[in-house]
Amino acid sequence: MTAVLHHMDPPSKALLFMEGRAFFELGAFFWTLPLLNRAPQGDGHPVLVLPGMLTSDASTKALREFLKGRGYDVHGWRQGRNVGLTAALQSAMVDQIKTLADAHGRKVSVVGWSLGGLYARQLGKVLPDHVRSVTTLGSPFAGSPRATNAWRVYEFVSGQKADYRDYHFGGDLAETPPMPTTAIYSRTDGVCAWQVCKEQPGALAESIEVPGSHCGMGHNPAVLYALADRLAQEEGNWKPFERTGWRSLVFPDPHR
């Protein structure tokens, strides 16, 4: 179980200002694409990608195209802009995962960016027979929503209190899903306090730290490499991410 971190401050205004790095991270994505194409190849299983708050499938296009190139059957959520969880949205996501799993005869890996990662965790809990793995990108599941610089925006666009947690949809957000779960986070995230985006290590759970911004997670080269590596894990034979060799230069030790 992930410990819930209370009274955590959001990132500083300086880090929030530095979110402009996301533009340069997009450039780095195209520059490093020849190297990224050496990332582990996939086995063709379906992958569902969920966008962050106020964004749509357009924001995850680079990520999805990269994963398609690694051999996965990748899908956006097709629900327009993410303006908060509703009963209709919950039902649509559940139906989409069931449809993908039935069509392929295989479980679905779910990848969620920021708010989308909160959905991904809960979907894994309510659909353990349909979800193969869960990966979150800068998702604040382990603490108060007020540990982010986005909670006021969330309340405005969703019409819901940021402190409200829907225990009917998968239970406690901090509870780790019962399948391989990876939390990718950055200590220089300007939107979410990195401490609340980190998973407690377990038999099927891990955290991977990357350098970079929150808004650039979907095209950050380090994120994409780590994601490809995690999705390529053989079903039923999951192993934690290895930081040996050159990886230790790119991926900081999350336990330091």
SVG drawing of the C-alpha trace seen along z (x, -y; Angstrom):
<svg xmlns="http://www.w3.org/2000/svg" viewBox="-23 -32 51 47">
<polyline fill="none" stroke="black" stroke-width="0.4" points="0.0,0.0 1.2,-3.5 1.5,-5.8 -0.7,-8.9 1.4,-12.1 -0.6,-14.8 0.3,-18.6 2.7,-18.4 3.3,-21.8 3.0,-22.2 6.1,-22.8 7.6,-26.3 6.6,-29.1 10.1,-28.9 9.5,-25.2 6.1,-26.1 7.6,-28.9 10.2,-26.3 7.4,-24.2 8.2,-26.0 10.9,-23.3 8.3,-21.1 8.8,-22.8 12.5,-21.9 11.7,-18.3 9.6,-18.0 12.5,-19.0 14.7,-16.5 12.1,-13.8 12.6,-14.3 16.4,-14.7 16.7,-11.4 14.2,-9.4 16.9,-7.3 18.1,-6.2 14.6,-5.8 13.8,-3.4 16.3,-1.0 14.1,-0.7 12.6,2.8 10.1,4.0 6.6,4.8 4.5,7.9 1.5,6.3 -0.8,6.2 -3.3,3.3 -2.4,0.1 -4.8,-2.6 -3.4,-6.1 -5.3,-8.6 -4.6,-12.3 -4.1,-14.8 -6.4,-17.6 -7.7,-19.9 -6.0,-18.0 -7.3,-15.5 -5.8,-12.7 -3.9,-15.4 -1.6,-15.8 -0.6,-12.1 -0.1,-11.8 3.7,-11.7 3.6,-9.1 1.1,-7.0 2.9,-7.1 6.1,-6.1 4.5,-3.1 2.9,-2.1 6.4,-2.1 7.5,0.3 4.8,2.8 1.8,2.1 -1.8,1.6 -2.2,-1.8 -5.5,-3.7 -6.4,-7.1 -9.4,-7.5 -11.7,-9.3 -13.5,-11.2 -12.5,-14.8 -10.9,-17.0 -10.3,-15.6 -12.3,-17.9 -12.7,-15.5 -14.3,-12.2 -18.1,-11.7 -20.2,-8.6 -20.5,-8.6 -16.7,-8.9 -16.1,-6.1 -18.5,-3.9 -17.0,-4.8 -13.4,-3.9 -14.5,-0.6 -16.4,0.3 -13.4,-0.7 -11.0,1.5 -13.4,4.5 -13.9,4.0 -10.2,3.9 -9.5,6.9 -12.2,8.9 -11.2,7.9 -7.5,8.9 -8.1,11.8 -5.4,10.2 -5.2,7.8 -4.8,4.1 -1.9,2.0 -3.2,-1.4 -0.9,-4.5 -2.1,-7.7 -0.6,-11.2 -1.3,-13.3 -5.0,-13.2 -5.3,-10.4 -2.9,-8.4 -5.4,-8.6 -8.0,-7.0 -5.5,-4.4 -4.9,-3.2 -8.6,-3.0 -9.3,-1.1 -6.7,1.4 -8.4,2.0 -11.9,2.4 -10.8,4.5 -8.0,6.8 -9.0,9.5 -8.7,7.0 -5.7,4.8 -2.2,6.1 -0.2,3.2 -0.6,-0.4 1.9,-3.2 1.4,-6.8 3.3,-9.8 3.5,-12.6 0.2,-11.5 -0.4,-12.8 -2.1,-9.7 -0.2,-9.5 -1.2,-12.7 -3.6,-15.6 -4.7,-17.2 -3.5,-20.5 0.1,-19.3 -0.3,-20.4 -0.5,-23.8 -3.5,-22.6 -6.1,-21.9 -8.0,-25.3 -8.2,-24.7 -9.5,-21.2 -12.3,-22.5 -13.2,-25.2 -13.4,-22.9 -14.9,-19.8 -17.3,-21.5 -15.9,-19.1 -13.9,-19.7 -10.3,-18.7 -10.3,-17.0 -13.1,-14.7 -12.0,-11.1 -14.5,-8.8 -14.1,-5.6 -16.8,-3.9 -14.5,-3.9 -11.7,-1.5 -11.3,-2.6 -8.4,-4.6 -6.2,-6.3 -3.1,-5.6 -3.8,-1.8 -1.5,-0.1 -3.3,1.7 -3.0,5.6 -0.9,5.8 2.5,4.5 2.4,0.8 5.0,-1.8 5.0,-5.5 7.2,-7.7 7.9,-11.1 10.3,-14.0 11.7,-15.9 11.6,-19.1 7.9,-18.7 6.4,-22.2 2.8,-21.1 2.7,-18.2 4.9,-17.7 7.1,-14.7 6.6,-13.0 2.9,-12.4 3.7,-10.9 5.9,-8.2 4.9,-4.6 6.1,-2.5 8.2,0.4 6.5,3.8 6.4,7.2 4.7,5.6 5.2,1.9 8.0,-0.6 8.9,-4.2 11.2,-5.5 12.6,-9.0 13.3,-11.1 14.7,-14.6 12.2,-16.9 8.9,-18.9 5.4,-17.8 4.0,-19.2 6.7,-17.4 6.1,-14.0 4.3,-12.8 7.3,-13.4 10.2,-13.4 12.8,-10.9 13.6,-9.4 10.0,-8.8 9.3,-7.2 12.3,-4.9 11.2,-3.8 7.7,-3.3 8.7,-1.1 10.9,0.9 8.1,1.5 5.5,2.4 7.9,4.9 7.9,6.9 6.7,10.5 3.2,11.0 3.5,13.0 7.3,12.5 7.6,8.8 10.9,7.5 11.7,4.1 13.4,1.5 17.2,1.9 19.4,-1.2 22.6,0.6 25.1,-0.7 24.2,-3.9 20.7,-3.9 22.2,-5.1 23.3,-8.3 19.8,-9.0 17.6,-7.7 18.4,-8.9 18.2,-6.5 14.6,-7.0 15.7,-5.8 18.4,-8.3"/>
</svg>
